[in-house]
Amino acid sequence: MLTTSHITIVKSTIPLLESAGSKITEHFYQRMFSHNPELKHIFNMSHQSSGRQSVALFNAVAAYAQHIDNLPVLQAAVERIAQKHTSFNIQPDQYAIVGHHLIHTLKELAPDAFTTEVEEAWVAAYQQLANIFIQREAEIYQKNMASTGGWEGARRFRLLEKKQESEQVQSLVFAPIDQQPVASYRPGQYLGIRVQPSRSEYQEIRQYSLSDAPNGKTYRISVKREQGDIDGLVSNYLHDELQVNDEVELFTPAGDFFFEDRNKPVVLISAGVGLTPMMATLETLAKAHYTHGVTYLHACENQAQHSFDQRIKALSANLNLSAHTWYNHVSETDAPLSAGQRHTGLMQLAELGDALPVADADFYLCGPVGFMGFIKAQLLELGVADSRIHYEVFGPHSDL
């Protein structure tokens, strides 16, 4: 049980954590994977190679130590991580493995400072945090199992269709092998997919936003081909190797970023493949004949990389939709830009003037972190309250 004394001791170690920085989590992952290599089938090894996961874990550990006596501050982060964990099918016994290696990492990196009392405090602190996640994830798993079409663990699906949406993006549609219904989801949520790429010695799990409205029968994801051997391991496999009728394993939809009907105007803002959760939202709103105004702002490199362009135009028939697109580059072979609807260069919201409902709309952002930070700053400058700005970050979470 975590005591007041434990809390005081853990908070006293914050300077030690900050001085060590990501060395702690780098050592932790090296230690854990050497002793428990089976976990390489769960963790995203591309993020390990890039260092992104180490940085994200260090930030989480430091934040927990800092707010250990005020856990409600961490509620949003806990929910985000718990949702992600369910898409990996994380189980309670794996928390014991992680805790063991975390404590031994701290002992090995700071043997003098990590006394018996400090160890006892950190063991109690970690157990409290693990219990919070275990309990929340159990609730999510139970809810998934109880829902129509829901399931627990991996479920086998067959690839029904592949469609090229743009120069770099393909849509993939999956149906369950058992031909039973599939769980619904909220537009903006993602799907965990487990595959075995030919270039990987491990099974790989990735999360991709669902890009269509729920239909109870199939799931659609739209995947950008990432460049490079590290980032593009799974995306290139899905583009080049996975064929129609091939099988994959899917986990139930998850995620804390989703459209919530607040009975008012909606503004969706995306860049690149960040448009995928926006497509699920647009399709869902069109299906429901949403009566409030919907504004969709999208930025991409050029016309060849603009996915779902024609589909967005078609959705206008069932929506009060205003759509604007920014191309970073325009070539002579591109179709002419429509007056007022197509723009060049970086997205500048001020260009829209009164057409942007800054007074009462909710704003949903998805895309590269730099893009979203750029857009959020503009929204705040225009007077949009922070509480009306919702966003999703790909990969290990970071703040804008």
C-alpha angles and dihedrals in degrees: 000000000000112000134192088256091054091051092051092050094047092050089049089061094059093096088052091052092047093049092050093045119173091346085087095058094039089056090043094055093044090051096046096047092048092053098033107028090164087078089069085079089063107035120074101251091192089065088049091055093048094046092233094119093051092053092047093050093047090052090050094049092047092047091050092050091049096048100032090120093048106041097164086075087066097047096105092048092047091052092048093050094043091053090050091048092056090056086059092044091237112190132206095250090060090064089063090055093049092046093050093054094042093055093045090048091056091047093050096046097043108023095160097047095039097078126171090266092050091048092051091050094049093047089054092045094050092048090053091052093045091052091052091054095041092052095047093045091049088055091051093047091049092049090050092051092048095050123092108270092007126139143174126240123356122345124192119242134179124225107243102176144006121199130180108230098177142337093296107017130080127183118220124195120202132193126190118259090224090057091226125133120281127226120267122237141194116260107262097038124117139227126232113224126189120202140156109231115203090236094055130075089203136063107255127215120197134171122227127181115248108246104196139056115273114267104170093238111063143013128225126200126177114213130198116217103241119211123236135041095269106044095032100051098108100024091055090047091053092047099043111020110029108086135191110283092024115128131236136173119247133192123211117278115273142167141113095232110088142128114272118195106234093165095249141091118305130210119196117194124184145158129206114331088352084094092080098086088041090057090053088051095047092047091049093048092048091049089053093044090235108211101204123083117277121200120191119193119183134177127195139158098258144332093277090060095048106114124200093008095145093040092056090053090051092051089063087079090071100031140058085237131170112185128189128180131196119203115198090206131024124195131199091251094058121105113261115276115250113242111259095359104069124051137179130226126015121350109266112185094194088069089072094059114179091356089081110078096219094155100067113358128110114233124214119194131191130165140073114346093243091053094049092048088051092051096043090054090053092048092051089048089053090054101258111152115242089235089065094054115088125178147171128214120206116233123356108011123256132169125250 
